[in-house]
Amino acid sequence: MNRPQKHSAESTLGKYNYLLFDSVFAFNAFVDHEIQQLSSSNTSRWNNVVSSTSSNLKSGTDWYGTPTPKNVKELEEHRTFLGMKLAQKIQPQIKDKLATYLDYLQDSVLPKPKMAYNDRGLGVFSFERAAMAMYKDFPVNTQTPVTTAVSQMNIELRNHQISTSVKSVYAYFQDKQMSYPSMQLYIMAGANANVQGDQLLYVGLACAELVEFLELRGISVEVNVLLGTSFSNQVTMACVRVKRFQDRLDKNQLLLISSDPRYFRYRGFKSLVALSNYFGLTIPSGLGSITAQMGTAFAKAINPKGFVFEQSYAMETAVKEVTQIIENYKNQLAA
């Protein structure tokens, strides 16, 4: 496999050693390859992780989320977020908590463009609107999606002439700013040992709400997940892109790598060992720690215009981060 290029940056928290990955797949492939190349010291660290994981699972811990995984093999093969039922329960609660503030933002900070229609040929022709009052010498059938599509194709190909008494049939966004700047978002994944497994969910779910809110307003968003550890006055970090500007958000991939305790507390630990080894470092026996503002310091060092979603393990803090990022974005527009 191609070896990723090593990068370094200086920040207020010390030196950052980091790698960039274009996808979760590329990141997993790197980790699985590098774990086979470990130094003797890092091999010992990884063996200890595997051994302690096996012991933890036998005790029925909820540290890896619920339900408890059966064995280490299940964690090793874990590639799909399995907590969608829990996510579906929590996400409406996040929406409710955000609703009042997002209503304010919609009216006062980042209004969503409203659809309007004109008769000047500006915008996109709306067949559905024109079909409400068509008069013609051929049948227009809109009873099913298929017959509607056939009728629409006949008109677009000019197989038949039609007229409509609805003149404003071209759709456009009213009062829309021509172009909002795009946003690069960085999410600090994982958690320290005292955080319960299912609490990690709030990070990814709140981020998904933020992306939806922004993209409904025509703001392109790139999402990167950060996995890293701090030790010996330096940070070792992987920056994994889970969404390009032009892509739809794959919530499963986002939740897997940012908020899944099964992933982070086994494969995520595996990645911390692999990353440290790749940079010629010996990771401590406790695998280092996630320090406060570690993601923010990283983003400031490599991309000062980036926005960071730090760790939030409760409803209130997750909602606060979403609203603060939107406010900061608006302030950046005004600057």
Stockholm file with secondary structure:
# STOCKHOLM 1.0

chainA/1-335         MNRPQKHSAESTLGKYNYLLFDSVFAFNAFVDHEIQQLSSSNTSRWNNVVSSTSSNLKSGTDWYGTPTPKNVKELEEHRTFLGMKLAQKIQPQIKDKLATYLDYLQDSVLPKPKMAYNDRGLGVFSFERAAMAMYKDFPVNTQTPVTTAVSQMNIELRNHQISTSVKSVYAYFQDKQMSYPSMQLYIMAGANANVQGDQLLYVGLACAELVEFLELRGISVEVNVLLGTSFSNQVTMACVRVKRFQDRLDKNQLLLISSDPRYFRYRGFKSLVALSNYFGLTIPSGLGSITAQMGTAFAKAINPKGFVFEQSYAMETAVKEVTQIIENYKNQLAA
#=GR chainA/1-335 SS CCCCCCEEEEETTEEEEEEEESSHHHHHHHHHHHGGGCCHHHHHHHHHHHHHHHHHHHTTCSTTCSSCCSSHHHHHTCCSCCCHHHHHHHHHHHHHHHHHHHHHIIIIISCCCEEEEESSSCSEECHHHHGGGEEESSCCCCSSHHHHHHHHHHHHTTSSCEEESCCCCEEEEETCCSCCCCEEEEEECCCCTTSCGGGGHHHHHHHHHHHHHHHTTTCCEEEEEEEEEEETTEEEEEEEEEECTTSCCCHHHHHHHHHCHHIIIIIIHHHHHHHHHHTTCCCCTTCCBCCTTHHHHHHHHHCTTCEEECCCCSHHHHHHHHHHHHHHHHHHHHC
#=GC SS_cons         CCCCCCEEEEETTEEEEEEEESSHHHHHHHHHHHGGGCCHHHHHHHHHHHHHHHHHHHTTCSTTCSSCCSSHHHHHTCCSCCCHHHHHHHHHHHHHHHHHHHHHIIIIISCCCEEEEESSSCSEECHHHHGGGEEESSCCCCSSHHHHHHHHHHHHTTSSCEEESCCCCEEEEETCCSCCCCEEEEEECCCCTTSCGGGGHHHHHHHHHHHHHHHTTTCCEEEEEEEEEEETTEEEEEEEEEECTTSCCCHHHHHHHHHCHHIIIIIIHHHHHHHHHHTTCCCCTTCCBCCTTHHHHHHHHHCTTCEEECCCCSHHHHHHHHHHHHHHHHHHHHC
//
